[in-house]
Amino acid sequence: MSKEVQTDDLMGHVNMVMRALLVAARNGAPAEGHLPFNPLYFNILRVVGGQGQMRPSQIADQLGVSRTTISTAVRALQKRDLLMSLTDESDRRALHVRLTSAGRETLDAILRQDRRNAAAMLETLDEEERVAFVATMGKVARGLSGD
């Protein structure tokens, strides 16, 4: 099988999986109804939750998104009481954001949904295929992220 055919096959498979997950999210109330589906919002909550607190510029750098886009998204998440701003102790001009308790609950709901989605994908495979698939996806993820 040529690389071109393999690429087209992979593209079709990835698109089918993404559609299935998006349909499941629409049918199952994304984030268990805490927050409408928005990949940027979900990823901001994930990275801030993983770090504890971050400057918006750090979030932009980590997600590879412009700082203005992150600033707009952070303000929207603050209006929903999912993020709060804190002034940096050493540099009063700098702000950090962190999850509020509602933000933590929303992130936990997002993670539960992600686990259900991952489990549904793995359920279609036998044990040997699951091990190989997870290892291969790890390799792909590391390659795409530059690690």
C-alpha positions as CSV (number, residue, x, y, z in Angstrom):
1,M,0.0,0.0,0.0
2,S,1.4,3.4,-1.0
3,K,2.1,6.2,1.5
4,E,-0.6,8.3,-0.3
5,V,-3.2,5.6,0.2
6,Q,-2.2,5.1,3.8
7,T,-2.4,8.9,4.4
8,D,-5.9,9.0,2.8
9,D,-7.0,6.0,4.9
10,L,-5.7,7.5,8.1
11,M,-7.3,10.9,7.3
12,G,-10.7,9.1,6.8
13,H,-10.3,7.1,10.1
14,V,-9.3,10.2,12.1
15,N,-12.2,12.2,10.7
16,M,-14.6,9.4,11.5
17,V,-13.4,9.1,15.1
18,M,-13.6,12.9,15.5
19,R,-17.2,13.0,14.2
20,A,-18.2,10.2,16.5
21,L,-16.7,12.0,19.5
22,L,-18.3,15.3,18.5
23,V,-21.7,13.6,18.1
24,A,-21.3,11.9,21.5
25,A,-20.4,15.3,23.0
26,R,-23.5,16.9,21.5
27,N,-25.8,14.1,22.6
28,G,-24.3,13.7,26.0
29,A,-24.0,17.3,27.2
30,P,-20.4,18.3,26.8
31,A,-18.6,18.5,30.2
32,E,-21.7,17.0,31.7
33,G,-23.6,20.2,31.0
34,H,-21.1,22.5,32.8
35,L,-19.8,24.2,29.7
36,P,-20.7,24.1,26.0
37,F,-18.2,22.3,23.8
38,N,-15.3,24.6,23.0
39,P,-11.9,22.9,22.4
40,L,-10.0,26.1,23.3
41,Y,-11.9,26.6,26.6
42,F,-11.5,22.9,27.5
43,N,-7.7,23.0,26.8
44,I,-7.3,26.2,28.8
45,L,-8.9,24.5,31.8
46,R,-6.8,21.4,31.3
47,V,-3.4,23.3,31.2
48,V,-4.3,25.7,34.0
49,G,-5.6,22.8,36.1
50,G,-2.4,20.8,35.5
51,Q,-0.2,23.7,36.5
52,G,-2.2,25.2,39.4
53,Q,-1.9,28.7,38.1
54,M,-0.4,30.3,34.9
55,R,0.0,33.7,33.2
56,P,-2.1,34.0,30.1
57,S,1.1,34.4,28.0
58,Q,2.2,31.0,29.3
59,I,-1.1,29.4,28.3
60,A,-0.8,31.0,24.8
61,D,2.7,29.6,24.5
62,Q,1.7,26.1,25.7
63,L,-1.3,25.9,23.4
64,G,0.3,27.6,20.4
65,V,-2.5,30.2,20.3
66,S,-2.2,34.0,20.0
67,R,-2.1,36.0,23.3
68,T,-5.2,38.0,22.2
69,T,-7.1,34.8,21.6
70,I,-6.2,33.5,25.0
71,S,-7.0,36.9,26.7
72,T,-10.5,36.8,25.2
73,A,-11.0,33.2,26.2
74,V,-9.8,33.8,29.7
75,R,-12.2,36.7,30.1
76,A,-15.0,34.5,28.9
77,L,-14.1,31.7,31.4
78,Q,-13.8,34.3,34.2
79,K,-17.4,35.5,33.3
80,R,-18.5,31.9,33.7
81,D,-16.7,31.8,37.1
82,L,-14.4,29.1,35.9
83,L,-11.1,31.0,36.2
84,M,-10.0,33.8,38.6
85,S,-7.2,36.3,38.3
86,L,-4.4,36.7,40.9
87,T,-1.8,39.5,41.0
88,D,1.7,38.2,40.9
89,E,3.4,38.8,44.3
90,S,6.8,39.8,42.9
91,D,5.5,41.8,39.9
92,R,2.2,43.6,40.6
93,R,1.7,44.3,36.9
94,A,1.6,40.5,36.1
95,L,-1.5,38.4,36.5
96,H,-2.0,34.7,36.9
97,V,-5.1,32.7,36.4
98,R,-6.3,29.7,38.3
99,L,-9.3,27.5,38.4
100,T,-12.2,28.4,40.7
101,S,-14.1,25.6,42.5
102,A,-16.6,25.7,39.6
103,G,-13.7,25.5,37.2
104,R,-12.3,22.5,39.0
105,E,-15.7,20.8,38.8
106,T,-16.0,21.6,35.1
107,L,-12.5,20.3,34.4
108,D,-13.3,17.1,36.3
109,A,-16.4,16.7,34.1
110,I,-14.3,17.2,31.0
111,L,-11.8,14.6,32.1
112,R,-14.5,12.1,32.9
113,Q,-15.9,12.7,29.4
114,D,-12.4,12.3,27.9
115,R,-12.0,9.0,29.8
116,R,-15.3,7.7,28.5
117,N,-14.4,8.6,25.0
118,A,-11.0,6.9,25.3
119,A,-12.6,3.8,26.8
120,A,-15.1,3.6,24.0
121,M,-12.2,3.7,21.5
122,L,-10.2,1.0,23.3
123,E,-13.3,-1.2,23.8
124,T,-13.3,-2.0,20.0
125,L,-9.8,-3.6,20.4
126,D,-8.5,-6.8,22.0
127,E,-5.8,-6.5,24.7
128,E,-2.9,-6.9,22.3
129,E,-4.3,-4.3,20.0
130,R,-5.0,-1.9,22.9
131,V,-1.4,-2.1,24.1
132,A,-0.1,-1.5,20.5
133,F,-2.6,1.3,19.8
134,V,-1.8,3.2,23.0
135,A,2.0,2.9,22.4
136,T,1.6,4.0,18.8
137,M,-0.6,7.0,19.7
138,G,2.0,8.0,22.3
139,K,4.7,7.9,19.7
140,V,2.5,10.0,17.3
141,A,1.7,12.5,20.0
142,R,5.4,12.9,21.0
143,G,6.4,13.3,17.3
144,L,3.7,16.0,16.7
145,S,4.6,17.9,19.9
146,G,8.3,17.9,19.2
147,D,9.2,15.9,22.4
